[in-house]
């Protein structure tokens, strides 16, 4: 994800995986994601990007963005409101994401904090469902010191609270390696959670985390022509708007 100045943010790691061409709703995406795909391009930002020139981002091809809202229960992106509202004013679909720190507090507590501080959703066709960024621990222990069973329970608690508060299950952002390692290759979420896959330096998304058969968003690079990290949606712009509307 896009890195904050404070607190420190870990960059999602590229994961070695076998090549694969993946389809969703009949739309095939393959080849160079930065230049060869017809899928809608987007990006994600945090306080690191500060005051983004949203009309310029849209002119460069951005059609959607995820904005970091919160981390744990103690941090809120000070630029969130300007980034979230500014992107919408420029004609981008936008959503909010939460960076999980499962060793700091419960999944339910972090989800409630996230929803109170920007992680909301409306069925207006412009608001993407809230997203959970769950990945490598930038501060300490591997898998945040949680067992695989405890990690799955934490994610479920977060998801249940977001669903209760907003009406949508969160999109899950992760890497294949982290997910399979830290959740024990759990298949508990794939049927009702959209996947936002992080995999860099590859022309295709590769092997997916356990349970998922397709990705919805793919973060394919941590820099490029758009501010922050570079993403694609696996489908058409019309399908992206349908996904947003729920």
C-alpha positions as CSV (number, residue, x, y, z in Angstrom):
1,X,0.0,0.0,0.0
2,X,0.9,3.6,-0.2
3,X,3.3,4.4,2.6
4,X,2.7,7.0,5.3
5,X,5.4,9.2,6.7
6,X,4.1,8.4,10.2
7,X,3.4,5.8,11.3
8,X,5.7,3.7,9.1
9,X,4.1,1.6,6.4
10,X,5.4,-1.6,5.0
11,X,5.5,-2.1,1.3
12,X,3.7,-5.2,0.0
13,X,6.3,-7.7,-1.1
14,X,6.4,-9.2,-4.5
15,X,5.7,-12.9,-4.3
16,X,7.2,-15.5,-6.7
17,X,4.4,-17.5,-8.2
18,X,3.5,-19.5,-11.3
19,X,2.0,-17.5,-14.3
20,X,-1.7,-17.7,-14.8
21,X,-4.4,-16.0,-16.9
22,X,-7.5,-15.3,-14.9
23,X,-11.0,-14.5,-16.0
24,X,-13.9,-12.9,-14.2
25,X,-17.3,-12.5,-15.8
26,X,-15.8,-13.3,-19.1
27,X,-13.2,-10.6,-19.1
28,X,-9.7,-11.8,-19.6
29,X,-6.7,-9.8,-18.4
30,X,-3.2,-10.7,-19.4
31,X,0.0,-9.1,-20.6
32,X,1.7,-5.9,-19.3
33,X,-0.7,-4.5,-16.7
34,X,0.7,-1.0,-16.9
35,X,0.2,-0.5,-20.6
36,X,-1.4,-3.5,-22.3
37,X,-4.6,-4.0,-20.4
38,X,-7.9,-2.4,-21.2
39,X,-9.2,-2.8,-17.6
40,X,-9.9,0.4,-15.5
41,X,-6.7,1.8,-13.9
42,X,-6.6,3.1,-10.3
43,X,-4.3,3.8,-7.4
44,X,-4.2,3.9,-3.6
45,X,-3.0,6.8,-1.5
46,X,-2.2,7.7,2.1
47,X,-0.8,10.7,3.9
48,X,2.4,10.2,2.0
49,X,0.8,11.6,-1.1
50,X,-0.6,14.6,0.9
51,X,-2.7,17.0,-1.4
52,X,-3.2,15.0,-4.6
53,X,-4.0,16.8,-7.9
54,X,-7.0,14.7,-8.6
55,X,-8.0,16.2,-12.0
56,X,-4.4,15.5,-13.1
57,X,-4.7,11.9,-11.9
58,X,-7.9,11.4,-13.8
59,X,-6.4,12.9,-16.9
60,X,-3.6,10.3,-16.6
61,X,-6.1,7.5,-16.6
62,X,-7.2,7.0,-13.0
63,X,-10.8,5.8,-12.7
64,X,-10.8,4.7,-9.1
65,X,-8.8,5.1,-5.9
66,X,-8.6,3.7,-2.4
67,X,-7.6,6.1,0.4
68,X,-6.1,5.1,3.6
69,X,-8.3,6.1,6.5
70,X,-7.0,4.4,9.6
71,X,-4.5,2.1,11.3
72,X,-5.2,0.1,14.4
73,X,-7.4,2.3,16.7
74,X,-4.9,5.2,17.2
75,X,-4.2,6.6,13.7
76,X,-6.3,8.5,11.2
77,X,-4.8,9.8,7.9
78,X,-4.8,13.6,8.4
79,X,-5.3,14.1,4.6
80,X,-8.2,11.6,4.4
81,X,-11.1,14.0,4.0
82,X,-9.4,16.0,1.3
83,X,-8.2,12.9,-0.6
84,X,-11.5,11.1,-0.3
85,X,-13.7,14.0,-1.2
86,X,-11.3,15.4,-3.8
87,X,-11.1,12.2,-5.7
88,X,-14.9,12.0,-5.9
89,X,-15.1,15.6,-7.1
90,X,-12.7,14.8,-9.9
91,X,-15.0,11.9,-11.1
92,X,-13.2,8.9,-9.6
93,X,-14.9,6.1,-7.8
94,X,-13.3,5.9,-4.3
95,X,-13.2,3.8,-1.2
96,X,-11.4,3.8,2.2
97,X,-9.0,1.2,3.6
98,X,-7.8,0.2,7.0
99,X,-4.3,-1.0,7.8
100,X,-4.7,-3.9,10.3
101,X,-2.5,-4.4,13.3
102,X,-4.0,-7.5,14.8
103,X,-1.7,-7.5,17.8
104,X,-2.9,-4.1,19.0
105,X,-6.6,-4.7,19.5
106,X,-9.5,-6.9,18.4
107,X,-10.8,-7.1,14.9
108,X,-14.2,-5.7,16.0
109,X,-12.6,-2.7,17.7
110,X,-10.4,-1.8,14.7
111,X,-13.4,-2.2,12.3
112,X,-15.5,0.1,14.5
113,X,-12.8,2.7,14.6
114,X,-12.4,2.4,10.8
115,X,-16.1,2.9,10.1
116,X,-16.2,5.9,12.5
117,X,-13.3,7.5,10.7
118,X,-14.1,7.1,7.0
119,X,-14.7,3.4,6.3
120,X,-18.3,3.8,5.3
121,X,-20.2,2.8,2.2
122,X,-23.2,4.0,0.3
123,X,-25.0,2.3,-2.6
124,X,-24.5,5.4,-4.9
125,X,-22.3,3.7,-7.6
126,X,-19.4,5.9,-6.6
127,X,-18.4,4.4,-3.2
128,X,-16.2,1.3,-3.2
129,X,-16.7,-1.2,-0.4
130,X,-14.4,-0.7,2.6
131,X,-11.1,-2.5,2.4
132,X,-9.0,-4.4,5.0
133,X,-5.2,-4.2,4.3
134,X,-3.8,-7.2,6.1
135,X,-0.2,-8.0,5.3
136,X,3.4,-8.1,6.6
137,X,3.9,-6.6,10.0
138,X,6.1,-3.5,9.6
139,X,6.6,-3.2,13.4
140,X,7.6,-6.6,14.7
141,X,6.7,-10.2,14.9
142,X,5.8,-12.4,12.0
143,X,2.1,-12.7,11.5
144,X,1.7,-10.2,14.4
145,X,2.5,-13.0,16.8
146,X,-0.9,-14.6,16.3
147,X,-1.6,-18.3,15.6
148,X,-3.3,-19.1,12.3
149,X,-6.5,-19.8,14.1
150,X,-6.4,-16.6,16.0
151,X,-5.7,-14.6,12.8
152,X,-8.7,-16.1,11.0
153,X,-10.8,-15.2,14.0
154,X,-9.5,-11.7,14.0
155,X,-10.3,-11.2,10.3
156,X,-13.7,-12.6,10.8
157,X,-14.4,-10.3,13.7
158,X,-13.3,-7.3,11.6
159,X,-15.4,-8.4,8.6
160,X,-18.5,-9.0,10.7
161,X,-18.4,-5.6,12.3
162,X,-17.9,-3.8,8.9
163,X,-20.8,-5.8,7.5
164,X,-23.0,-4.9,10.5
165,X,-22.1,-1.2,10.3
166,X,-22.0,-0.7,6.5
167,X,-23.9,-3.5,4.9
168,X,-20.9,-4.7,2.9
169,X,-18.2,-7.2,3.5
170,X,-14.8,-5.6,3.2
171,X,-12.5,-6.2,0.3
172,X,-9.4,-8.0,1.5
173,X,-6.0,-6.7,0.4
174,X,-3.1,-9.2,0.9
175,X,-0.4,-11.2,-0.8
176,X,-0.6,-14.9,-1.6
177,X,2.5,-15.7,0.6
178,X,1.3,-13.8,3.6
179,X,-2.2,-15.1,3.5
180,X,-1.3,-18.8,3.1
181,X,1.4,-18.5,5.8
182,X,-0.4,-16.4,8.4
183,X,-4.0,-17.8,8.0
184,X,-2.9,-21.4,7.2
185,X,-4.3,-21.0,3.7
186,X,-7.8,-20.3,5.0
187,X,-10.6,-20.6,2.5
188,X,-13.1,-19.1,4.9
189,X,-13.4,-15.7,3.2
190,X,-13.1,-16.3,-0.6
191,X,-16.8,-16.9,-1.2
192,X,-18.0,-13.5,0.1
193,X,-15.0,-11.2,0.1
194,X,-13.5,-9.6,-3.0
195,X,-9.7,-10.0,-3.3
196,X,-7.3,-7.2,-3.7
197,X,-4.1,-8.9,-4.6
198,X,-0.6,-7.4,-4.2
199,X,1.9,-8.8,-6.6
200,X,4.7,-6.7,-8.2
201,X,7.1,-7.1,-11.1
202,X,5.0,-9.5,-13.0
203,X,2.9,-9.4,-16.2
204,X,0.2,-11.4,-14.5
205,X,-1.2,-11.9,-11.0
206,X,0.0,-15.4,-10.6
207,X,-1.2,-17.9,-8.0
208,X,-4.0,-16.5,-5.7
209,X,-4.4,-16.9,-2.0
210,X,-6.2,-20.1,-0.9
211,X,-9.9,-20.2,-1.8
212,X,-10.0,-17.4,-4.3
213,X,-10.5,-18.3,-8.0
214,X,-10.3,-14.7,-9.3
215,X,-9.1,-11.3,-8.1
216,X,-11.1,-8.1,-8.2
217,X,-8.3,-5.6,-7.8
218,X,-4.6,-6.1,-8.5
219,X,-1.9,-3.9,-7.1
220,X,0.8,-4.5,-9.6
221,X,3.4,-1.8,-8.7
222,X,4.2,0.6,-5.9
223,X,4.9,3.5,-8.2
224,X,4.0,4.7,-11.7
225,X,2.1,7.4,-13.5
226,X,-0.6,7.8,-10.8
227,X,0.1,9.0,-7.2
228,X,0.8,6.1,-4.9
229,X,0.5,2.4,-5.7
230,X,-0.8,1.3,-9.1
231,X,-3.9,-0.9,-9.4
232,X,-6.2,-2.5,-12.0
233,X,-9.8,-3.6,-11.7
234,X,-10.6,-7.0,-13.2
235,X,-13.5,-6.0,-15.5
236,X,-15.0,-3.1,-17.4
237,X,-15.7,0.4,-16.0
238,X,-19.4,-0.5,-16.0
239,X,-18.8,-3.6,-14.0
240,X,-16.7,-1.5,-11.5
241,X,-19.6,0.8,-11.0
242,X,-21.9,-2.2,-10.5
243,X,-19.5,-3.6,-8.0
244,X,-19.4,-0.3,-6.1
245,X,-23.2,-0.1,-6.0
246,X,-23.4,-3.6,-4.5
